[in-house]
Amino acid sequence: MIETWLGRPHIITFIIVFLWGLYLMVAHHNLIRKLIGMYLVQTSVIFLFVTLGVKVGSTVPILHSTAAAINPADY
């Protein structure tokens, strides 16, 4: 199981940043620190969505006018 987690460092990063932000929001009474914690939680969730949305082997979705047949699965 450890090898699986080490193969996906973005999930470990998400968990660390999310828990760090959650700790800042719950443990501190200072409103600035709570805002920083909320920012960290928001950033970690967006980071997770971006990393999960990556398609391996995909290309940039630029269509050339000379392309006769376009395969949408490539994008």
KAVEN-V780783 format. One record per helix or strand. SS is the DSSP state (~ for helix, > for strand). FROM is the first residue (numbers start at 1). LEN is the number of residues. If there is no record, write none. Layout:
BEGIN
ss->[SS;SS]
from->[FROM;FROM]
len->[LEN;LEN]
END
This chain:
BEGIN
ss->[~;~;~;~]
from->[2;9;31;72]
len->[5;19;22;3]
END
